[in-house]
Amino acid sequence: MVMNVCIETYGCSANQSDSEIMAGLLTQAGFDIVHDPELADIIIINTCIVKGTTERRVISKIKKIEKSEKKLVVAGCMPEAMYKQLREITKVPAVGPYQIKKIVSIVKAAIEGKQIEALGGRCNKTLLPKIRRNPVIDIIQIQHGCLSACSFCITRKARGSLHSESPDSISREVLLAHKAGVKEFWFTGQDTGCYGFDMNTNLAELINKVTTNVKGKYFIRLGMMNPQHAKQILSELIEAYKHDQVFKFLHIPVQSGSNRILTDMRRGHDVEDFVSAVEQFRRNIPGITIWTDIIVGYPGETDKDFQKTIDLLKKIQPDYTNISRFTTRPGTEAAKEKQLPTEIKKQRSRVASKIVDKICLQQNKRWVDWSGIALVDEYNRAKQTWIARNYAYKPIVLKGQYRLGQFVKVKIKEAATTHLVGVAI
């Protein structure tokens, strides 16, 4: 009898990639992948624990499934970095991020009621079978782990130190996927800025290799890179960004506008490094989209520190800023520090979010009346609208009849906080 498997994914694009690979391996082994958990015989929860709110959602879902008749496997960062806490909740089979190649045997064991687990280790994840959530987007994990030691981050416990995929295997996956119809490639990892530092290469050289070896119409979206490592290859990186196949999109998290707080966070960079990187990118690549991340309410953050963060946002005017209220993560250095009151964190989050929304709208208004080519890469079934991305990875809402992977010429008619509204011309 064919068994139905549902994979529920939480967290980052690396987790999305892991889920796509697990789906590919399970399909290859004869299982059917379903998207409705009610139709599933077994459910895989691919967990994320980077934030306390996400962790609580994951735990709630695990407990809910445990009460049902369905079999359960827990995958992802929780079994790797919070093993003790997980085992206090459930004894079901578990698989870590570097053991996903064993997912078939883990699922079979779960069906038989065996309590096994596969944790630790290392593995390469390029050129593996996968079932893509979006047929025109291929998420490629170019590196795993990182070289940083941020005081607040639990991801290092789950993903470990830096391990880069080989440039040849990445280039090969892009080539094969592009031939299969993929038009958008996400180069993702815990910190793409340090890609290749463990094998005497870097992100700029990878971009050059891929764009040289793989011809055609496609875009590469580069994932999050920390200023600490990006600044070491900044000139090369900016030149590589100029390739036509690279989205003019930079996600560079600063986390705070206070150098004192950045030092406490052990970020390995200061505010000036961040500002310099953004200014150099903007000077060399007009129209580039800048994303950043901010943590408010970090232990010891004063009103003055917070104001420096606000001042930095107003100065840089990022296209988008992800605001997070600080939450303690078990086993991290920051969890040992005296925490700020929850109400202060909430209040600072509200203030920052209001400013961020205003900046986002102002930045998007600059695109009104722009016209050019955009790639249709998403369909919103509920709203019956399409999302297309221009060269700067700006989301453009379109109505009409299109298809995923189609390149269309559009004109921007309106700007909202989160997107642009366009029409085909």
C-alpha positions, 0 to 999 in steps of 0.5 A: 500500500502506498503511504502518504507523507505530508511535510510541514516546514518552519523557518528559513529557506535552508529548511525549505530546501531540506524539505524539498530534498526529503520530498524528492527522496521519499517520492523516489522510494515510492511514497506519495507527498501530500500537502493536506495533513488530513490526507497523510499517513505520516507527518514530518515536522521540519522544525525551526527554533531561531525565535521563541515564537516559532519554537512554541508554534512547533511544539504546539503542532507536535503535541497536536499530531501526537494526539492524533492517529498519525505517525510523526517524524521530527526533523530540522534544527530542534532535534539537533540543538534542543534534543533534551527539550524535544525528548521531554515532549515526544519520543518519535523518530527524529532526523537532523539537518545533516542526516536528511539522506536517511529520511526514507529509513527514518519514515519506514521506522516510524511506520513500524513504531520504532523510536530511532533517530539520525543526528549529527554528521555532515553531508553535501546537499547539491544534486540530490533528488527534490520536489520543488515547492515552486517549479521555477525556483530552485533553492540551493544550499551553497553553504551550511553553518557559519564562521560567526559566534553571535551571542544570541544565536542557537542556529550554530548549535544546529548547523555547526561551523562552515561547510561549503558546497563545491562550486562545481556541484553548485554550477552543475545543479544550476545547469540541470535545473535551468534545462528543466525550466527553473528560472530563479535560483536562491543561493542560500545558507546561514551566512552566504558572505563566508561561502568558500572560506573553507575551500580557498574560494568565495561568493564572488568567484562562485557567481562568476563561475555559475554565470560563465558556465550557465547561459540563458535567461534566469536570475540568482537571488543571493541569501543573507550575508553578514557584514563581518565576512562580506566586507572581506570580499566587498569589491569582488562581490560588487563586481559579481553583482553586476552580472545580468543574471544576479538580482540586484538584491542585498540582504545584509543584517546589521542587528543594531545601530549601537556599536556597544550592543554589536560588541555585546552581540559578538557580531564581528562588525560595527555600524560603520562596516554596515554603512560602508557596505551599503553605500558602496553597493548603492554607488556601484549598483543604482536601484539595488534593493537593501534588506536588513535585520534588527533585534530590539530589546537585546539585554542591556540595550538602553534608550540611547542604544535604541535611538541609535538603531532608529537613527541608522534606519532613517539614515540608510533607508532600507527597502525592507527591515525585519524587526525582531523582539529579542527572545532568549535561546537555550544554551546561548550567552545572551540567555545568561544576561539580565533581560529587559522587560517584555513591555519595553521590547514590545514598545520598541518593536512598535516604534521601529515597525512604524518607522520601517513601514514608512521607509518601505513605502517611501522606497517603493514609491520611487518605482512608480512609472518604472517599466521593464522586464520582470519574471513571474515567479508566484501565484496567489490563489486566494487573491488570484494575482501573480507576483513578478520580480524585476531586476531588483527583486521588487515584488510586482502584483499583476492581474491577468493570465500569466504562467510561472517562469514567464518574462513580461514587460510591466509598468508600475502604477502604484506602490504599497508598503510591501509590494508594487502594483503593475500592468503588462505593457 
